[in-house]
Amino acid sequence: MLRAKTYEATFAPEYFITMDIQNILRELNIQPTNPGVMIGTEAFGSGPVIESISPVDGSVIASLTSATGDEYERVIQAAHAAFVEWRSVPAPKRGEVVRQFGDALREKKDALGALVSYEMGKSLQEGLGEVQEMIDICDFAVGLSRQLYGMTTHSERPEHRMFEQYHPLGVVGIISAFNFPVAVWAWNTALAWICGDSCVWKPSEKSALCSIACQHIWNEVAEANGVPAALSCVVNGYANIGEKISTDKRIPLVSATGSTRMGKAVGEKVGGRLGRALLELGGNNAIIITPDADLNMVVPAAVFGAVGTCGQRCTSTRRLIIHRSIYDQVKNVLANAYKQLSIGNPLDQSNHVGPLTDQDAVQMYLNALQAVEDQGGTFVVKGGKLDGPGYESGCYVSPSIAEAGNDLAIVQHETFAPLLFIMPYDELDEAIAMQNGVAQGLSSAIMTNNVREAEAFLCASGSDCGIANINIGTSGAEIGGAFGGEKETGGGRESGSDAWKAYMRRQTNTVNYGRTLPLAQGIKFDLS
């Protein structure tokens, strides 16, 4: 049964940091104006200028140039040449280079994490955590470099041996989103490098400076090891660059992270040329809260899941499905916790919630709040845009909790903002059906101490998501497990487990070590 009736926010900061952003930029080799196209250390770009504007204070951090069509062509040619050289390097030696890249990230963790926070708007702890994910995936990839296993199987023919092996695939195109401006790139790149591939990265124009910082860090490692710097290429630009990557037959794999709308466009173009698409798209994630849940665990999981990164994670908690017997209790405790949230500069670790990424995101949030009312929902906590001292960028909002049925159009839609819907259920089967009753299938969770409920949630008729958790929230994942989802989430898998297979081509081999030529299935073909 529930074991807590009150809850006080305990997100106390470990320390307070006042950032000198100019020193951070200098440490990461960011200039006031930066070429936005990089082939290793070769930097250029003559396309339209992209300004990086911080949602923290509205300042222009720096600018960079985007790529033209001809410049994109130079990048692809260089990346392919790097792949041809790199694929012949033994995988453990590739792993040594990735190990050193991880160490370089450790040295730059504070600076890069602060840039992530300042450019994107997530809290400093989340920015540092994102760089830690980069370090962790490098560590994972180093071990993987000695474990790119194939398999051996028995042939039906005498004196024959059959086995499977994996070979490097080629140039990997990476299209990343603004909300994780460095980690998702690293998830793909560290594994692709281990597998013998080169990478071309088209970052979001909303967090473009982070890509330049990452490239500078890589360049030092590449130069120290004498490996092709063009194993990592950055092509900043707009949707036209993403379209070029999607339609380019020289890129056998395109890994795209973003909205379902974007993913459908990428998948259609890549599929049209029979390429591979690794898609990590939207989520409409729910936590089921049963009468056997521990509220001391429920509340921080739900609150962080809903307001962390200001609701701009693909794994953010969008829905709470609460047993009717405890519905009012949970609602009241959540409302009390929301009143204690501190909203402001994310570099100040006394704040729980930072800004949305830009003013367009704020307007989409306000439109969603209006849609809740228009469609018959009611607010437990109604948020909105914040004005006044500390909120001059126009990107700060307060989070909302709304009561609404699972079938409302706004509930079915992924609002990329801190809007949480709560709804009651009576039977667990009903709750699981509600959890599954959305177009997306990324992350899910159940909070319960009842083993039968937990196992029912994990069985074949339980959660239909790629991630299903017991007694933890929907937001966040460890790099050791494959990350991704089903349905309109795209079906891709990144990061841990056997996700490396997406970056390689699979080959079945048969060796005849005898002196005759028997055919499979007993077929006879006699030319005498």
URBEL-V130397 format. One record per pair of residues at least 24 apart in sequence whose C-alpha atoms are under 10 Angstrom apart, sorted by the first residue. I is the first residue (numbers start at 0). GAP is how many residues later the second one is. If there is no record, write none. Layout:
BEGIN
I/GAP
I/GAP
END
This chain:
BEGIN
0/289
0/290
0/291
0/292
0/293
0/294
0/325
0/447
0/448
0/449
1/288
1/289
1/290
1/291
1/292
1/293
1/294
1/296
1/324
1/327
1/328
1/446
1/447
2/289
2/290
2/291
2/292
2/293
2/294
3/290
3/291
3/292
3/293
3/294
3/295
3/325
3/326
3/329
4/290
4/291
4/324
4/325
4/327
4/328
5/289
5/290
5/323
5/324
5/326
5/327
5/328
5/330
5/331
6/288
6/289
6/292
6/293
6/325
6/326
6/327
6/329
6/330
7/291
7/292
7/325
7/326
7/328
7/329
7/330
7/331
7/332
8/290
8/291
8/294
8/327
8/328
8/329
8/330
8/331
8/332
8/333
8/343
9/290
9/327
9/330
9/331
10/289
10/293
10/330
10/331
10/338
10/339
10/340
10/341
11/337
11/338
11/339
11/340
12/112
12/335
12/336
12/337
12/338
12/339
13/111
13/335
13/336
14/333
14/334
14/335
15/108
15/331
15/332
15/333
15/334
16/97
16/107
16/330
16/331
16/332
16/333
17/329
17/330
17/331
18/92
18/95
18/96
18/99
18/328
18/329
19/94
20/40
20/90
20/93
20/94
20/97
21/39
22/88
23/84
23/86
23/87
23/88
23/89
23/90
23/91
24/36
24/37
24/86
24/87
24/89
24/90
24/184
24/188
25/85
26/81
26/84
26/85
26/186
27/80
27/83
27/84
27/87
27/181
27/182
27/184
27/185
27/186
27/187
27/188
27/189
28/183
28/184
28/185
28/186
28/187
28/188
29/31
29/32
29/33
29/34
29/179
29/180
29/182
29/183
29/186
30/30
30/31
30/32
30/33
30/178
30/181
31/28
31/29
31/30
31/31
31/32
32/28
32/29
32/30
32/31
32/32
33/28
33/29
33/30
33/31
33/32
33/175
33/178
34/28
34/29
34/30
34/31
34/32
34/177
34/200
34/201
35/27
35/28
35/29
35/30
35/31
35/172
35/173
35/175
35/176
35/198
35/199
35/200
35/201
36/27
36/28
36/29
36/30
36/31
36/34
36/35
36/37
36/38
36/164
36/165
36/174
36/175
36/196
36/197
36/198
36/199
36/200
37/29
37/33
37/37
37/162
37/163
37/173
37/174
37/177
37/178
37/181
37/191
37/192
37/194
37/195
37/196
37/197
37/198
38/35
38/36
38/37
38/39
38/40
38/161
38/176
38/180
38/189
38/190
38/191
38/192
38/193
38/194
38/195
38/196
39/35
39/38
39/39
39/175
39/176
39/178
39/179
39/180
39/182
39/183
39/188
39/189
39/190
39/191
39/192
39/193
39/194
40/174
40/175
40/177
40/178
40/179
40/181
40/182
40/188
40/189
40/191
40/192
41/177
41/187
41/188
41/191
42/169
42/190
42/191
43/27
43/191
44/25
44/26
44/27
44/190
44/191
44/192
45/24
45/25
46/24
46/189
46/190
47/189
47/190
48/187
48/188
49/155
49/156
49/157
49/158
49/159
49/186
49/187
49/188
50/154
50/155
50/156
50/157
50/158
51/67
51/68
51/153
51/154
51/155
51/156
51/157
51/158
52/65
52/66
52/67
52/153
52/154
52/156
52/304
52/305
52/340
53/61
53/63
53/64
53/65
53/66
53/67
53/152
53/153
53/301
53/303
53/304
53/339
53/341
54/62
54/63
54/64
54/65
54/66
54/67
54/290
54/291
54/299
54/300
54/301
54/302
54/303
54/304
54/336
54/337
54/338
54/339
54/340
54/341
55/61
55/62
55/63
55/64
55/65
55/66
55/288
55/289
55/290
55/291
55/298
55/299
55/300
55/301
55/302
55/334
55/335
55/336
55/337
55/338
55/339
55/340
56/61
56/62
56/64
56/287
56/288
56/298
56/333
56/334
56/335
56/336
56/337
56/338
56/339
57/61
57/300
57/333
57/334
57/335
57/336
57/337
58/59
58/60
58/334
59/59
60/54
60/57
60/58
60/148
61/146
61/147
62/145
62/146
63/141
63/144
63/145
63/148
63/172
63/173
64/170
64/171
64/172
65/139
65/142
65/169
65/170
65/171
65/172
65/175
66/167
66/168
66/169
66/170
66/171
66/173
66/174
67/167
67/168
67/169
67/172
67/173
68/171
68/172
68/175
70/164
71/128
71/162
71/163
71/164
71/165
71/169
71/172
71/173
72/171
74/125
74/155
74/157
74/158
74/159
74/160
75/95
75/97
75/122
75/123
75/124
75/154
75/157
75/159
75/169
75/172
75/174
75/175
76/94
76/153
76/173
77/120
77/122
77/150
77/151
77/152
77/153
77/154
77/155
78/91
78/92
78/93
78/118
78/119
78/120
78/121
78/149
78/150
78/151
78/152
78/153
78/154
78/172
79/90
79/91
79/92
79/117
79/118
79/119
79/120
79/150
79/151
79/170
79/171
80/89
80/90
80/117
80/147
80/149
80/150
81/88
81/89
81/114
81/115
81/116
81/117
81/145
81/146
81/147
81/148
81/149
81/150
82/85
82/86
82/87
82/88
82/89
82/110
82/113
82/114
82/115
82/116
82/145
82/147
82/148
83/84
83/86
83/87
83/112
83/113
83/114
84/111
84/112
84/113
84/142
84/143
84/146
85/82
85/84
85/107
85/108
85/109
85/110
85/111
85/112
85/141
85/142
85/145
86/80
86/81
86/82
86/83
86/106
86/107
86/108
86/109
86/110
86/111
87/80
87/108
88/105
88/107
88/138
89/55
89/56
89/104
89/105
89/106
90/51
90/53
90/54
90/55
90/56
90/57
90/77
90/102
90/103
90/104
90/105
91/49
91/50
91/51
91/52
91/53
91/54
91/55
91/56
91/102
92/49
92/52
92/53
92/101
93/47
93/48
93/51
93/52
93/96
93/99
93/100
93/101
93/102
93/133
94/43
94/44
94/45
94/46
94/47
94/48
94/49
94/50
94/51
94/95
94/96
94/98
94/99
94/100
94/101
95/45
95/46
95/47
95/49
95/98
95/129
96/41
96/45
96/93
96/96
96/97
96/121
96/124
96/125
96/127
96/128
96/129
96/130
97/37
97/39
97/40
97/41
97/42
97/43
97/44
97/47
97/91
97/92
97/93
97/95
97/96
97/120
97/123
97/124
98/36
98/38
98/39
98/40
98/41
98/42
98/43
98/44
98/91
98/122
99/38
99/39
99/42
99/118
99/120
99/121
99/122
99/124
99/125
100/33
100/34
100/37
100/38
100/89
100/116
100/117
100/118
100/119
100/120
100/121
101/29
101/30
101/32
101/33
101/34
101/35
101/36
101/37
101/39
101/40
101/88
101/115
101/116
101/119
102/32
102/35
102/36
102/118
103/31
103/113
103/114
103/116
103/117
104/26
104/27
104/29
104/30
104/33
104/109
104/112
104/113
105/25
105/26
105/28
105/29
106/110
107/105
107/106
107/109
108/25
108/26
110/102
111/70
111/98
111/101
111/102
111/105
112/69
112/97
113/232
113/233
114/92
114/94
114/95
114/98
114/232
115/62
115/63
115/64
115/65
115/66
115/91
115/93
115/94
116/64
116/192
116/228
116/229
116/230
116/237
117/89
117/227
117/228
117/229
117/236
118/59
118/62
118/87
118/88
118/89
118/90
118/91
118/238
119/58
119/59
119/60
119/61
119/86
119/87
119/88
119/90
119/189
119/226
119/234
119/235
119/236
119/237
119/238
120/57
120/58
120/86
120/188
120/189
120/223
120/224
120/225
120/226
120/232
120/233
120/234
120/235
120/236
120/237
120/274
120/275
121/57
121/58
121/186
121/187
121/188
121/189
121/190
121/223
121/224
121/225
121/230
121/231
121/232
121/233
121/234
121/235
122/185
122/186
122/187
122/221
122/222
122/223
122/224
122/225
122/226
122/227
122/228
122/229
122/230
122/231
122/232
123/221
123/222
123/223
123/224
123/225
123/227
123/230
124/221
124/222
124/223
124/224
125/54
125/182
125/183
125/220
126/53
126/54
126/55
126/56
126/182
126/219
126/220
128/54
129/50
129/51
129/52
129/53
129/54
129/56
130/49
130/50
130/51
130/52
130/55
131/51
132/49
132/50
132/51
132/53
132/54
132/344
132/345
132/346
132/362
133/48
133/49
133/50
133/51
133/52
133/53
133/55
133/56
133/345
134/48
134/51
134/52
134/55
135/47
135/50
135/51
135/342
135/343
135/344
135/359
136/46
136/49
136/50
136/51
136/52
136/53
136/54
136/341
136/342
136/343
136/358
136/359
137/48
137/49
137/51
137/52
137/53
137/56
137/341
138/51
138/340
139/47
139/50
139/51
139/339
139/340
139/355
139/356
139/357
140/46
140/48
140/49
140/50
140/51
140/52
140/53
140/54
140/354
140/355
140/359
141/48
141/49
141/52
142/51
143/47
143/50
143/51
143/352
143/353
143/354
143/356
144/46
144/48
144/49
144/50
144/51
145/48
147/46
147/47
147/350
147/352
147/353
147/356
148/349
148/352
149/356
149/357
149/358
150/357
151/356
151/357
152/357
153/356
154/355
154/356
154/357
154/365
155/362
155/363
155/364
155/365
155/366
156/355
156/360
156/361
156/362
156/363
156/364
156/365
157/354
157/355
157/356
157/358
157/359
157/360
158/352
158/353
158/354
158/355
158/356
158/357
158/358
158/359
159/350
159/351
159/352
159/353
159/354
159/357
159/358
160/348
160/349
160/350
160/351
160/352
161/346
161/347
161/348
161/349
161/350
162/344
162/345
162/346
162/347
162/348
163/342
163/343
163/344
163/345
163/346
164/339
164/340
164/341
164/342
164/343
164/344
165/29
165/335
165/337
165/338
165/339
165/340
165/341
165/342
166/28
166/29
166/30
166/334
166/336
166/337
166/338
166/339
166/340
167/24
167/25
167/26
167/27
167/28
167/29
167/30
167/333
167/335
167/336
167/337
167/338
168/26
168/27
168/28
168/29
168/82
168/83
168/84
168/332
168/333
168/334
168/335
168/336
168/337
169/25
169/26
169/27
169/28
169/29
169/80
169/81
169/82
169/83
169/333
169/334
169/335
170/25
170/26
170/27
170/28
170/29
170/60
170/61
170/79
170/80
170/81
170/82
170/83
170/332
171/25
171/26
171/27
171/28
171/29
171/59
171/60
171/73
171/78
171/79
171/80
171/81
171/82
171/83
171/104
171/331
172/25
172/26
172/27
172/28
172/29
172/60
172/69
172/72
172/73
172/75
172/77
172/78
172/79
172/80
172/81
172/82
172/83
172/104
172/105
173/25
173/26
173/27
173/28
173/29
173/60
173/68
173/71
173/72
173/79
173/80
173/81
173/82
173/83
173/104
174/25
174/26
174/27
174/28
174/29
174/60
174/66
174/67
174/70
174/71
174/79
174/80
174/81
174/82
174/83
174/91
174/104
175/25
175/26
175/27
175/28
175/29
175/31
175/66
175/79
175/80
175/81
175/82
175/104
176/25
176/26
176/27
176/28
176/29
176/30
176/31
176/79
176/80
176/81
176/82
176/103
176/104
177/25
177/26
177/27
177/28
177/29
177/30
177/32
177/79
177/80
177/134
177/135
177/179
178/25
178/27
178/28
178/78
178/79
178/130
178/132
178/133
178/134
178/135
178/177
178/178
179/24
179/27
179/30
179/77
179/129
179/132
179/133
179/134
180/24
180/25
180/26
180/27
180/28
180/29
180/30
181/25
181/26
181/28
181/29
181/31
181/32
182/312
183/71
183/72
183/73
183/96
183/310
183/311
184/26
184/29
184/70
184/71
184/72
185/28
185/309
186/292
186/296
186/307
186/308
186/309
186/312
187/67
187/90
187/306
187/307
187/311
187/312
187/314
187/315
188/42
188/43
188/306
188/314
189/305
189/310
190/303
190/304
190/305
190/308
190/309
190/310
190/311
190/312
190/313
191/39
191/308
191/309
191/310
191/311
191/312
192/38
192/39
192/310
193/306
193/309
194/305
194/306
194/307
194/308
194/309
194/310
195/35
195/307
195/308
196/34
196/35
196/306
196/307
197/30
197/31
197/32
197/33
197/34
197/35
197/53
198/31
198/32
198/33
198/34
198/35
198/52
198/54
198/55
199/30
199/31
199/32
199/33
199/34
199/35
199/45
199/51
199/54
200/31
200/32
200/33
200/34
200/35
200/41
200/44
200/53
200/54
201/31
201/32
201/33
201/34
201/35
201/36
201/37
201/39
201/40
201/43
201/54
202/31
202/32
202/33
202/34
202/35
202/38
202/39
202/54
203/32
203/33
203/34
203/35
203/38
203/53
203/54
204/31
204/32
204/33
204/34
205/32
205/151
205/152
206/150
207/26
207/27
207/28
207/29
208/27
210/24
210/25
211/24
241/24
242/26
242/27
243/25
244/24
244/25
245/24
245/25
245/26
245/27
245/29
245/30
245/31
246/24
246/25
246/26
246/28
247/25
247/27
248/24
248/25
248/26
249/25
250/24
250/25
251/24
251/25
251/251
251/252
251/253
252/24
252/25
252/249
252/250
252/251
253/24
253/25
253/249
254/24
254/25
254/237
254/238
254/239
254/247
254/248
255/24
255/25
255/234
255/236
256/24
256/25
256/57
256/232
256/233
256/235
257/24
257/56
257/231
258/24
258/55
258/155
258/157
258/229
258/230
258/231
259/154
259/179
259/180
259/228
259/229
259/230
260/227
262/225
262/226
262/227
263/224
263/225
263/226
266/223
275/226
275/227
276/213
276/214
276/215
276/225
277/206
277/212
277/213
277/214
277/215
277/216
277/224
277/225
278/205
278/206
278/207
278/209
278/210
278/211
278/212
278/213
278/214
278/215
279/34
279/162
279/203
279/204
279/205
279/206
279/208
279/209
279/210
279/211
279/212
279/213
279/214
280/33
280/159
280/160
280/161
280/203
280/204
280/205
280/206
280/207
280/208
280/209
280/210
280/211
281/31
281/32
281/33
281/34
281/131
281/132
281/133
281/134
281/157
281/158
281/159
281/160
281/203
281/205
281/206
281/207
281/208
282/30
282/31
282/32
282/33
282/34
282/35
282/130
282/131
282/132
282/133
282/155
282/156
282/157
282/158
282/159
282/160
282/161
282/182
282/201
282/202
282/203
282/204
282/205
282/206
283/30
283/31
283/32
283/33
283/34
283/35
283/127
283/128
283/129
283/130
283/131
283/132
283/151
283/152
283/153
283/154
283/155
283/156
283/157
283/158
283/159
283/160
283/205
284/29
284/30
284/31
284/32
284/33
284/34
284/35
284/129
284/150
284/151
284/153
284/155
284/156
284/157
284/158
284/159
284/160
284/180
284/182
284/188
284/189
284/190
285/29
285/30
285/31
285/32
285/33
285/34
285/35
285/134
285/135
285/136
285/145
285/146
285/148
285/149
285/150
285/155
285/156
285/157
285/158
285/159
285/160
285/187
285/188
286/30
286/31
286/32
286/33
286/34
286/35
286/135
286/144
286/145
286/148
286/156
286/157
286/158
286/159
286/160
286/181
286/182
286/183
286/184
286/185
286/186
286/187
287/31
287/32
287/33
287/34
287/35
287/135
287/136
287/137
287/140
287/143
287/144
287/146
287/147
287/156
287/157
287/158
287/159
287/160
287/169
287/182
287/183
287/185
288/31
288/32
288/33
288/34
288/35
288/37
288/38
288/41
288/135
288/136
288/139
288/142
288/156
288/157
288/158
288/159
288/182
289/31
289/32
289/33
289/34
289/35
289/36
289/37
289/135
289/136
289/137
289/138
289/141
289/156
289/157
289/158
289/159
289/160
289/163
290/31
290/32
290/33
290/34
290/35
290/36
290/156
290/157
290/158
290/159
291/31
291/34
291/155
291/156
291/157
291/158
291/159
291/161
292/33
292/153
292/154
292/155
292/156
292/157
292/178
293/153
293/154
293/155
293/177
294/34
294/35
294/38
294/152
294/153
296/150
296/151
296/174
296/175
296/176
297/32
297/36
297/148
297/149
297/150
297/173
297/174
297/175
298/31
298/34
298/35
298/38
298/174
299/34
299/37
299/172
299/173
300/144
300/146
300/170
300/171
300/172
300/173
300/174
301/32
301/118
301/170
301/171
301/172
301/173
302/31
302/32
302/34
302/35
302/38
302/96
302/115
302/117
302/170
303/48
303/49
303/169
303/170
303/171
304/113
304/115
304/167
304/168
304/169
304/170
304/171
305/93
305/94
305/95
305/111
305/112
305/113
305/114
305/115
305/167
305/168
305/169
306/31
306/34
306/45
306/46
306/47
306/91
306/92
306/93
306/110
306/111
306/112
306/113
307/44
307/45
307/46
307/109
307/110
307/167
307/168
308/37
308/43
308/44
308/45
308/46
308/47
308/48
308/108
308/109
309/33
309/42
309/43
309/44
309/45
309/46
309/47
309/86
309/87
309/88
309/89
309/106
309/107
309/108
309/109
310/42
310/43
310/44
310/45
310/88
310/104
310/105
310/106
310/107
310/108
310/109
310/164
311/43
311/44
311/45
311/49
311/103
311/104
311/105
311/106
312/103
312/104
312/105
312/162
312/163
313/100
313/102
313/128
313/129
313/160
313/161
313/162
313/170
313/175
314/127
314/128
314/129
314/152
314/158
314/159
314/160
314/161
314/162
314/169
315/98
315/99
315/100
315/101
315/102
315/103
315/104
315/126
315/127
315/128
315/157
315/158
315/159
315/160
316/101
316/102
316/103
316/104
316/126
316/127
316/128
316/156
316/157
316/158
317/83
317/93
317/94
317/95
317/96
317/97
317/98
317/99
317/100
317/101
317/102
317/103
317/104
317/156
318/82
318/83
318/84
318/85
318/87
318/92
318/93
318/100
318/101
318/102
318/103
318/104
318/115
318/116
318/125
319/81
319/83
319/100
319/101
319/102
319/103
319/104
319/111
319/115
319/125
319/126
320/85
320/100
320/101
320/102
320/103
320/104
320/105
320/109
320/110
320/111
320/113
320/114
320/125
321/100
321/101
321/102
321/103
321/104
321/109
321/125
322/100
322/101
322/102
322/103
322/104
322/105
322/108
323/99
323/100
323/101
323/102
323/103
324/99
324/100
324/101
325/98
326/95
326/96
326/97
326/98
327/96
329/92
330/49
330/50
330/70
330/71
330/72
330/91
330/92
331/48
333/46
333/47
333/67
334/45
334/46
334/65
334/66
335/45
337/43
337/60
337/61
337/62
337/63
338/42
338/59
338/60
340/57
340/58
341/56
342/43
342/47
342/48
342/53
342/54
342/55
342/56
343/42
343/45
343/46
343/47
343/52
343/53
343/54
344/45
344/46
344/51
352/43
352/44
352/45
352/46
352/65
353/41
353/42
353/43
353/44
354/31
354/36
354/38
354/39
354/40
354/41
354/42
354/43
354/62
355/38
355/39
355/40
355/41
355/60
355/61
355/62
356/38
356/39
356/60
357/35
357/36
357/37
357/38
358/26
358/34
358/35
358/36
358/37
359/34
359/35
360/34
360/54
360/55
360/56
361/24
361/32
361/33
361/34
361/35
361/54
361/55
362/32
363/51
363/52
363/53
364/32
364/34
364/35
364/50
364/51
364/52
364/53
364/54
365/31
365/51
366/48
367/42
367/43
367/45
367/46
367/47
367/48
367/49
367/51
368/31
368/32
368/33
368/41
368/46
368/50
369/40
370/37
370/38
370/39
370/40
371/30
371/31
371/32
371/36
371/37
371/38
371/39
371/47
371/49
372/29
372/31
372/37
373/36
374/29
374/30
374/33
374/34
374/35
374/36
375/27
375/28
375/29
375/32
376/25
376/26
376/27
376/28
376/31
376/33
376/34
376/44
377/24
377/25
377/26
377/43
378/24
378/25
378/41
378/42
378/43
379/40
379/41
379/42
380/38
380/39
381/37
382/35
382/36
404/29
405/28
405/29
405/31
405/32
406/27
406/30
406/31
410/27
411/25
411/26
411/27
411/28
412/25
412/26
412/27
413/24
413/25
413/26
427/25
427/28
427/29
427/34
428/24
428/27
428/28
428/32
428/33
430/26
430/31
431/24
431/25
431/29
431/30
431/31
431/32
432/28
432/29
432/30
432/31
433/29
434/27
434/28
434/29
434/30
435/26
435/27
435/28
435/29
436/27
437/49
437/50
438/47
438/48
438/49
438/50
439/24
439/25
439/45
439/46
439/47
439/48
439/49
439/50
440/24
440/25
440/26
440/27
440/43
440/44
440/45
440/46
440/47
440/48
440/49
440/50
441/24
441/25
441/26
441/32
441/41
441/42
441/43
441/44
441/45
441/46
441/47
441/48
441/49
442/24
442/25
442/26
442/30
442/31
442/32
442/33
442/34
442/40
442/41
442/42
442/43
442/46
443/24
443/25
443/26
443/28
443/29
443/30
443/31
444/24
444/25
444/26
444/27
444/28
444/29
444/30
445/24
445/25
445/26
445/27
445/28
446/24
446/25
446/26
447/24
464/24
464/26
465/25
465/26
465/27
END
